[in-house]
Amino acid sequence: MLHEKDMLMLPTPPIPQELLKAFNDHQHMVILGHKNPDGDCLNSQLALGRVLENRGKNIYLLSPGPFKRYEIQQYASNFLKDFPEGLPKKDTLVIVLDCSTLDRITPFEEKIKDFTTAVIDHHAAGKHFGDIQYIHSRAFSVTFMIQHIIAEMGDELTQEIAEYLLFGLATDTGFFRHIPGKRGEVFHAAAELLEAGASPRRVHELMYGNRPFESRKLLGLLLHRAEPYYEGKLIVTWEERKEHLQFGEEMRDSETLYGQLLGIKGCEMVLYLREDGDNSCTVGLRSNNYVDVGLLASSYGGGGHRRAAGFTYKGEREEIQTTLIQTCKELFL
């Protein structure tokens, strides 16, 4: 397994020429993101869709949703809920963004089988698929990759596109706080977006501002419940099903929660469990410096990045919570 210092030295993979050729050769483009989308997924779809639309292509933006997270509700009206019917198979390209496994695009995985499929993704863990793949596991966001593609094609970086790209980049970098040293290419990319008219102040307001009062009550509850383990290196909190029903998913502000807990002195990893009902829960993992939570999540059928990952667990929340706390023991003792 590569250490982060070794990953810094890996070259940026070239954009596959067959991907650029597919953009040119197909008239119809279905641009699909993963279920429970985030800002990077949706904004990479929006940005690439606008670029290809400006090239005269017929664009269909498709998302499994849901759009309950507060910062992404603004985008819901841009996306189809059902796979478009009647598209010619030879002249249609399906582009899957920010997705490392087929199950993440449920219920559309069967729909795409008859079409040429291109996958653009930055996850290190997962089981990749598709006829054409552009995988860049060192990229901090898929929007960063889309910006690279736009430059390679020589297309215009408009203010609208730049703002989409900045939103996605800011989402997956925690507004740049997750970037280590010697990764200046990320800030070079951000500078280009600002020069094109994107506003960090406006993007920050869209991502973190105008939150309902109830969202802060839920945040306070989760912070109050948090428990430290292994001399505070691991911090665990959870959301019960009744709280999910009381507050709703749109009141959840997971990234602020992770930021608050990871900012505690001595904390290396945060474990956040959310009871979804039907004897299942969602498990979120974040780390600060040396724990590869993507590797941990993949061992439970999930995926993600070295510093941010997650998975779905079929069973009682208390059961997986106990198991994970015990599993993490070897990381900290």
Contacts in CASP RR format, 6 or more apart in sequence:
PFRMAT RR
TARGET T0000
AUTHOR 0000-0000-0000
METHOD contacts of the structure
MODEL  1
MLHEKDMLMLPTPPIPQELLKAFNDHQHMVILGHKNPDGDCLNSQLALGR
VLENRGKNIYLLSPGPFKRYEIQQYASNFLKDFPEGLPKKDTLVIVLDCS
TLDRITPFEEKIKDFTTAVIDHHAAGKHFGDIQYIHSRAFSVTFMIQHII
AEMGDELTQEIAEYLLFGLATDTGFFRHIPGKRGEVFHAAAELLEAGASP
RRVHELMYGNRPFESRKLLGLLLHRAEPYYEGKLIVTWEERKEHLQFGEE
MRDSETLYGQLLGIKGCEMVLYLREDGDNSCTVGLRSNNYVDVGLLASSY
GGGGHRRAAGFTYKGEREEIQTTLIQTCKELFL
1 292 0 8 1.000
1 295 0 8 1.000
2 10 0 8 1.000
4 180 0 8 1.000
4 306 0 8 1.000
7 138 0 8 1.000
8 180 0 8 1.000
8 181 0 8 1.000
8 182 0 8 1.000
8 183 0 8 1.000
10 138 0 8 1.000
12 136 0 8 1.000
12 138 0 8 1.000
12 139 0 8 1.000
12 148 0 8 1.000
12 185 0 8 1.000
13 134 0 8 1.000
13 135 0 8 1.000
13 136 0 8 1.000
15 134 0 8 1.000
15 148 0 8 1.000
15 149 0 8 1.000
15 152 0 8 1.000
16 132 0 8 1.000
16 133 0 8 1.000
16 134 0 8 1.000
18 132 0 8 1.000
19 118 0 8 1.000
19 120 0 8 1.000
19 132 0 8 1.000
19 134 0 8 1.000
19 149 0 8 1.000
20 149 0 8 1.000
20 152 0 8 1.000
20 153 0 8 1.000
22 93 0 8 1.000
22 116 0 8 1.000
22 118 0 8 1.000
22 132 0 8 1.000
23 29 0 8 1.000
23 52 0 8 1.000
23 55 0 8 1.000
23 57 0 8 1.000
23 93 0 8 1.000
23 153 0 8 1.000
25 93 0 8 1.000
26 57 0 8 1.000
26 91 0 8 1.000
26 92 0 8 1.000
26 93 0 8 1.000
26 116 0 8 1.000
27 57 0 8 1.000
27 58 0 8 1.000
27 91 0 8 1.000
27 92 0 8 1.000
28 57 0 8 1.000
28 58 0 8 1.000
28 60 0 8 1.000
28 87 0 8 1.000
28 88 0 8 1.000
28 91 0 8 1.000
28 92 0 8 1.000
28 93 0 8 1.000
29 49 0 8 1.000
29 52 0 8 1.000
29 57 0 8 1.000
29 58 0 8 1.000
29 59 0 8 1.000
29 60 0 8 1.000
29 92 0 8 1.000
29 93 0 8 1.000
29 94 0 8 1.000
29 95 0 8 1.000
30 60 0 8 1.000
30 62 0 8 1.000
30 83 0 8 1.000
30 84 0 8 1.000
30 87 0 8 1.000
30 92 0 8 1.000
30 93 0 8 1.000
30 94 0 8 1.000
30 95 0 8 1.000
30 112 0 8 1.000
30 115 0 8 1.000
31 45 0 8 1.000
31 48 0 8 1.000
31 49 0 8 1.000
31 52 0 8 1.000
31 59 0 8 1.000
31 60 0 8 1.000
31 61 0 8 1.000
31 62 0 8 1.000
31 95 0 8 1.000
31 97 0 8 1.000
32 45 0 8 1.000
32 62 0 8 1.000
32 63 0 8 1.000
32 94 0 8 1.000
32 95 0 8 1.000
32 96 0 8 1.000
32 97 0 8 1.000
32 99 0 8 1.000
32 105 0 8 1.000
32 108 0 8 1.000
32 112 0 8 1.000
33 41 0 8 1.000
33 42 0 8 1.000
33 45 0 8 1.000
33 62 0 8 1.000
33 63 0 8 1.000
33 64 0 8 1.000
33 96 0 8 1.000
33 97 0 8 1.000
33 98 0 8 1.000
33 99 0 8 1.000
33 105 0 8 1.000
34 41 0 8 1.000
34 64 0 8 1.000
34 98 0 8 1.000
34 99 0 8 1.000
34 104 0 8 1.000
34 105 0 8 1.000
35 64 0 8 1.000
35 65 0 8 1.000
35 104 0 8 1.000
35 105 0 8 1.000
35 106 0 8 1.000
36 64 0 8 1.000
36 65 0 8 1.000
36 66 0 8 1.000
37 63 0 8 1.000
37 64 0 8 1.000
37 65 0 8 1.000
37 67 0 8 1.000
37 72 0 8 1.000
37 98 0 8 1.000
38 69 0 8 1.000
38 72 0 8 1.000
38 98 0 8 1.000
38 171 0 8 1.000
38 172 0 8 1.000
39 71 0 8 1.000
39 72 0 8 1.000
39 167 0 8 1.000
39 168 0 8 1.000
39 171 0 8 1.000
40 98 0 8 1.000
40 141 0 8 1.000
40 142 0 8 1.000
40 143 0 8 1.000
40 168 0 8 1.000
40 169 0 8 1.000
40 171 0 8 1.000
40 172 0 8 1.000
41 63 0 8 1.000
41 97 0 8 1.000
41 98 0 8 1.000
41 99 0 8 1.000
41 142 0 8 1.000
42 63 0 8 1.000
42 72 0 8 1.000
42 75 0 8 1.000
42 79 0 8 1.000
43 75 0 8 1.000
43 143 0 8 1.000
43 164 0 8 1.000
43 165 0 8 1.000
43 167 0 8 1.000
43 168 0 8 1.000
43 171 0 8 1.000
44 97 0 8 1.000
44 98 0 8 1.000
44 120 0 8 1.000
44 141 0 8 1.000
44 142 0 8 1.000
44 143 0 8 1.000
44 145 0 8 1.000
44 146 0 8 1.000
44 164 0 8 1.000
44 165 0 8 1.000
44 168 0 8 1.000
45 61 0 8 1.000
45 63 0 8 1.000
45 79 0 8 1.000
45 97 0 8 1.000
46 61 0 8 1.000
46 75 0 8 1.000
46 78 0 8 1.000
46 164 0 8 1.000
47 143 0 8 1.000
47 146 0 8 1.000
47 147 0 8 1.000
47 150 0 8 1.000
47 161 0 8 1.000
47 164 0 8 1.000
47 165 0 8 1.000
48 95 0 8 1.000
48 97 0 8 1.000
48 120 0 8 1.000
48 146 0 8 1.000
48 149 0 8 1.000
49 59 0 8 1.000
49 61 0 8 1.000
50 158 0 8 1.000
50 160 0 8 1.000
50 161 0 8 1.000
50 164 0 8 1.000
51 146 0 8 1.000
51 149 0 8 1.000
51 150 0 8 1.000
51 153 0 8 1.000
51 155 0 8 1.000
51 161 0 8 1.000
52 59 0 8 1.000
53 59 0 8 1.000
54 155 0 8 1.000
54 156 0 8 1.000
55 155 0 8 1.000
60 80 0 8 1.000
60 84 0 8 1.000
60 87 0 8 1.000
61 78 0 8 1.000
61 79 0 8 1.000
61 80 0 8 1.000
62 79 0 8 1.000
62 80 0 8 1.000
62 81 0 8 1.000
62 82 0 8 1.000
62 83 0 8 1.000
62 84 0 8 1.000
62 108 0 8 1.000
63 79 0 8 1.000
63 80 0 8 1.000
63 81 0 8 1.000
64 105 0 8 1.000
64 106 0 8 1.000
64 107 0 8 1.000
64 108 0 8 1.000
65 79 0 8 1.000
65 81 0 8 1.000
66 249 0 8 1.000
67 73 0 8 1.000
67 75 0 8 1.000
67 76 0 8 1.000
67 79 0 8 1.000
68 248 0 8 1.000
68 249 0 8 1.000
68 250 0 8 1.000
69 249 0 8 1.000
69 250 0 8 1.000
69 252 0 8 1.000
70 211 0 8 1.000
70 212 0 8 1.000
70 215 0 8 1.000
70 250 0 8 1.000
70 251 0 8 1.000
70 252 0 8 1.000
70 253 0 8 1.000
71 206 0 8 1.000
71 207 0 8 1.000
71 208 0 8 1.000
73 250 0 8 1.000
74 206 0 8 1.000
83 108 0 8 1.000
83 111 0 8 1.000
87 115 0 8 1.000
89 114 0 8 1.000
89 115 0 8 1.000
92 115 0 8 1.000
92 116 0 8 1.000
93 115 0 8 1.000
93 116 0 8 1.000
93 117 0 8 1.000
93 118 0 8 1.000
94 112 0 8 1.000
94 115 0 8 1.000
94 116 0 8 1.000
94 117 0 8 1.000
94 118 0 8 1.000
95 117 0 8 1.000
95 118 0 8 1.000
95 119 0 8 1.000
95 120 0 8 1.000
96 105 0 8 1.000
96 112 0 8 1.000
96 117 0 8 1.000
96 118 0 8 1.000
96 119 0 8 1.000
96 120 0 8 1.000
96 121 0 8 1.000
96 130 0 8 1.000
97 119 0 8 1.000
97 120 0 8 1.000
97 121 0 8 1.000
97 142 0 8 1.000
97 146 0 8 1.000
98 120 0 8 1.000
98 121 0 8 1.000
98 122 0 8 1.000
98 123 0 8 1.000
98 142 0 8 1.000
99 105 0 8 1.000
99 119 0 8 1.000
99 121 0 8 1.000
99 123 0 8 1.000
100 121 0 8 1.000
100 123 0 8 1.000
100 125 0 8 1.000
100 126 0 8 1.000
100 127 0 8 1.000
100 128 0 8 1.000
100 303 0 8 1.000
100 304 0 8 1.000
101 126 0 8 1.000
101 127 0 8 1.000
101 129 0 8 1.000
101 302 0 8 1.000
101 303 0 8 1.000
102 109 0 8 1.000
102 127 0 8 1.000
102 129 0 8 1.000
103 109 0 8 1.000
105 112 0 8 1.000
116 131 0 8 1.000
116 132 0 8 1.000
117 129 0 8 1.000
117 130 0 8 1.000
117 131 0 8 1.000
117 132 0 8 1.000
118 130 0 8 1.000
118 131 0 8 1.000
118 132 0 8 1.000
118 133 0 8 1.000
118 134 0 8 1.000
119 128 0 8 1.000
119 129 0 8 1.000
119 130 0 8 1.000
119 132 0 8 1.000
119 133 0 8 1.000
119 134 0 8 1.000
119 135 0 8 1.000
120 134 0 8 1.000
120 142 0 8 1.000
120 145 0 8 1.000
120 146 0 8 1.000
120 149 0 8 1.000
121 128 0 8 1.000
121 133 0 8 1.000
121 134 0 8 1.000
121 135 0 8 1.000
121 136 0 8 1.000
121 142 0 8 1.000
122 135 0 8 1.000
122 136 0 8 1.000
122 137 0 8 1.000
122 138 0 8 1.000
122 139 0 8 1.000
122 140 0 8 1.000
122 141 0 8 1.000
122 142 0 8 1.000
122 144 0 8 1.000
122 145 0 8 1.000
122 305 0 8 1.000
123 137 0 8 1.000
123 303 0 8 1.000
123 304 0 8 1.000
123 305 0 8 1.000
124 137 0 8 1.000
124 294 0 8 1.000
124 304 0 8 1.000
124 305 0 8 1.000
124 306 0 8 1.000
125 294 0 8 1.000
125 295 0 8 1.000
125 297 0 8 1.000
125 298 0 8 1.000
125 302 0 8 1.000
125 303 0 8 1.000
125 304 0 8 1.000
125 309 0 8 1.000
126 298 0 8 1.000
126 302 0 8 1.000
126 303 0 8 1.000
126 304 0 8 1.000
128 135 0 8 1.000
134 145 0 8 1.000
134 149 0 8 1.000
136 145 0 8 1.000
139 145 0 8 1.000
140 169 0 8 1.000
140 172 0 8 1.000
140 173 0 8 1.000
140 178 0 8 1.000
140 179 0 8 1.000
140 183 0 8 1.000
140 186 0 8 1.000
141 168 0 8 1.000
141 169 0 8 1.000
141 171 0 8 1.000
141 172 0 8 1.000
141 173 0 8 1.000
142 168 0 8 1.000
142 172 0 8 1.000
143 164 0 8 1.000
143 165 0 8 1.000
143 166 0 8 1.000
143 167 0 8 1.000
143 168 0 8 1.000
143 169 0 8 1.000
143 172 0 8 1.000
144 165 0 8 1.000
144 169 0 8 1.000
144 186 0 8 1.000
144 189 0 8 1.000
146 165 0 8 1.000
147 157 0 8 1.000
147 165 0 8 1.000
147 189 0 8 1.000
147 192 0 8 1.000
147 193 0 8 1.000
150 157 0 8 1.000
150 161 0 8 1.000
151 157 0 8 1.000
157 192 0 8 1.000
157 193 0 8 1.000
157 196 0 8 1.000
158 196 0 8 1.000
159 196 0 8 1.000
159 197 0 8 1.000
159 198 0 8 1.000
161 196 0 8 1.000
162 192 0 8 1.000
162 193 0 8 1.000
162 194 0 8 1.000
162 196 0 8 1.000
162 197 0 8 1.000
162 198 0 8 1.000
163 193 0 8 1.000
163 197 0 8 1.000
163 198 0 8 1.000
163 199 0 8 1.000
163 202 0 8 1.000
163 203 0 8 1.000
165 193 0 8 1.000
165 198 0 8 1.000
166 190 0 8 1.000
166 193 0 8 1.000
166 194 0 8 1.000
166 198 0 8 1.000
166 200 0 8 1.000
166 203 0 8 1.000
167 203 0 8 1.000
167 206 0 8 1.000
167 207 0 8 1.000
169 186 0 8 1.000
169 189 0 8 1.000
169 190 0 8 1.000
169 193 0 8 1.000
170 176 0 8 1.000
170 200 0 8 1.000
170 203 0 8 1.000
170 204 0 8 1.000
170 207 0 8 1.000
171 207 0 8 1.000
172 178 0 8 1.000
172 305 0 8 1.000
172 308 0 8 1.000
173 179 0 8 1.000
173 186 0 8 1.000
174 255 0 8 1.000
175 204 0 8 1.000
175 207 0 8 1.000
176 186 0 8 1.000
176 187 0 8 1.000
176 190 0 8 1.000
178 307 0 8 1.000
178 308 0 8 1.000
179 186 0 8 1.000
179 187 0 8 1.000
194 200 0 8 1.000
208 256 0 8 1.000
211 253 0 8 1.000
212 251 0 8 1.000
214 247 0 8 1.000
214 251 0 8 1.000
215 247 0 8 1.000
215 250 0 8 1.000
215 251 0 8 1.000
215 252 0 8 1.000
215 253 0 8 1.000
216 253 0 8 1.000
217 247 0 8 1.000
218 239 0 8 1.000
218 243 0 8 1.000
218 247 0 8 1.000
218 251 0 8 1.000
218 252 0 8 1.000
218 253 0 8 1.000
219 253 0 8 1.000
219 256 0 8 1.000
219 257 0 8 1.000
219 260 0 8 1.000
221 243 0 8 1.000
222 237 0 8 1.000
222 238 0 8 1.000
222 239 0 8 1.000
222 257 0 8 1.000
222 272 0 8 1.000
223 237 0 8 1.000
223 257 0 8 1.000
223 260 0 8 1.000
223 261 0 8 1.000
225 237 0 8 1.000
225 238 0 8 1.000
226 235 0 8 1.000
226 236 0 8 1.000
226 237 0 8 1.000
226 261 0 8 1.000
227 235 0 8 1.000
227 236 0 8 1.000
227 237 0 8 1.000
228 234 0 8 1.000
228 235 0 8 1.000
228 264 0 8 1.000
228 267 0 8 1.000
229 235 0 8 1.000
229 236 0 8 1.000
229 325 0 8 1.000
229 328 0 8 1.000
229 332 0 8 1.000
230 328 0 8 1.000
230 329 0 8 1.000
230 332 0 8 1.000
230 333 0 8 1.000
231 266 0 8 1.000
231 332 0 8 1.000
232 264 0 8 1.000
232 266 0 8 1.000
232 267 0 8 1.000
233 266 0 8 1.000
233 267 0 8 1.000
233 268 0 8 1.000
233 269 0 8 1.000
233 331 0 8 1.000
233 332 0 8 1.000
234 267 0 8 1.000
234 268 0 8 1.000
234 269 0 8 1.000
234 270 0 8 1.000
234 271 0 8 1.000
234 325 0 8 1.000
234 328 0 8 1.000
234 331 0 8 1.000
234 332 0 8 1.000
235 261 0 8 1.000
235 264 0 8 1.000
235 267 0 8 1.000
235 269 0 8 1.000
235 270 0 8 1.000
235 271 0 8 1.000
236 270 0 8 1.000
236 271 0 8 1.000
236 272 0 8 1.000
236 273 0 8 1.000
236 321 0 8 1.000
236 325 0 8 1.000
237 257 0 8 1.000
237 261 0 8 1.000
237 270 0 8 1.000
237 271 0 8 1.000
237 272 0 8 1.000
237 273 0 8 1.000
238 272 0 8 1.000
238 273 0 8 1.000
238 274 0 8 1.000
238 275 0 8 1.000
238 317 0 8 1.000
238 321 0 8 1.000
239 252 0 8 1.000
239 272 0 8 1.000
239 273 0 8 1.000
239 274 0 8 1.000
239 275 0 8 1.000
240 275 0 8 1.000
240 317 0 8 1.000
241 275 0 8 1.000
241 276 0 8 1.000
241 277 0 8 1.000
244 274 0 8 1.000
244 275 0 8 1.000
244 276 0 8 1.000
244 277 0 8 1.000
252 274 0 8 1.000
254 272 0 8 1.000
254 284 0 8 1.000
257 272 0 8 1.000
258 270 0 8 1.000
258 272 0 8 1.000
258 286 0 8 1.000
258 308 0 8 1.000
259 270 0 8 1.000
259 286 0 8 1.000
261 267 0 8 1.000
261 270 0 8 1.000
262 270 0 8 1.000
262 286 0 8 1.000
262 287 0 8 1.000
262 288 0 8 1.000
263 288 0 8 1.000
267 288 0 8 1.000
268 287 0 8 1.000
268 288 0 8 1.000
268 289 0 8 1.000
268 290 0 8 1.000
268 291 0 8 1.000
268 332 0 8 1.000
269 285 0 8 1.000
269 286 0 8 1.000
269 287 0 8 1.000
269 288 0 8 1.000
269 291 0 8 1.000
269 293 0 8 1.000
269 328 0 8 1.000
269 331 0 8 1.000
270 285 0 8 1.000
270 286 0 8 1.000
270 287 0 8 1.000
271 283 0 8 1.000
271 284 0 8 1.000
271 285 0 8 1.000
271 321 0 8 1.000
271 324 0 8 1.000
271 325 0 8 1.000
271 328 0 8 1.000
272 283 0 8 1.000
272 284 0 8 1.000
272 285 0 8 1.000
272 286 0 8 1.000
273 281 0 8 1.000
273 282 0 8 1.000
273 283 0 8 1.000
273 284 0 8 1.000
273 317 0 8 1.000
273 320 0 8 1.000
273 321 0 8 1.000
274 281 0 8 1.000
274 282 0 8 1.000
274 283 0 8 1.000
274 284 0 8 1.000
275 281 0 8 1.000
275 317 0 8 1.000
276 282 0 8 1.000
276 312 0 8 1.000
279 314 0 8 1.000
279 315 0 8 1.000
279 316 0 8 1.000
280 312 0 8 1.000
280 313 0 8 1.000
280 314 0 8 1.000
280 315 0 8 1.000
281 312 0 8 1.000
281 313 0 8 1.000
281 315 0 8 1.000
281 316 0 8 1.000
281 317 0 8 1.000
281 320 0 8 1.000
282 310 0 8 1.000
282 311 0 8 1.000
282 312 0 8 1.000
282 313 0 8 1.000
283 297 0 8 1.000
283 300 0 8 1.000
283 310 0 8 1.000
283 311 0 8 1.000
283 312 0 8 1.000
283 313 0 8 1.000
283 320 0 8 1.000
283 324 0 8 1.000
284 297 0 8 1.000
284 309 0 8 1.000
284 310 0 8 1.000
284 311 0 8 1.000
285 293 0 8 1.000
285 294 0 8 1.000
285 296 0 8 1.000
285 297 0 8 1.000
285 308 0 8 1.000
285 309 0 8 1.000
285 310 0 8 1.000
286 293 0 8 1.000
286 307 0 8 1.000
286 308 0 8 1.000
287 293 0 8 1.000
287 306 0 8 1.000
287 307 0 8 1.000
288 307 0 8 1.000
291 331 0 8 1.000
292 306 0 8 1.000
293 304 0 8 1.000
293 305 0 8 1.000
293 306 0 8 1.000
293 307 0 8 1.000
293 308 0 8 1.000
293 309 0 8 1.000
293 310 0 8 1.000
294 303 0 8 1.000
294 304 0 8 1.000
294 305 0 8 1.000
294 306 0 8 1.000
294 308 0 8 1.000
294 309 0 8 1.000
294 310 0 8 1.000
295 306 0 8 1.000
296 309 0 8 1.000
296 327 0 8 1.000
297 303 0 8 1.000
297 304 0 8 1.000
297 309 0 8 1.000
297 310 0 8 1.000
297 311 0 8 1.000
298 304 0 8 1.000
298 309 0 8 1.000
300 311 0 8 1.000
300 313 0 8 1.000
301 311 0 8 1.000
302 309 0 8 1.000
302 310 0 8 1.000
302 311 0 8 1.000
302 312 0 8 1.000
303 309 0 8 1.000
303 310 0 8 1.000
303 311 0 8 1.000
304 310 0 8 1.000
313 320 0 8 1.000
END
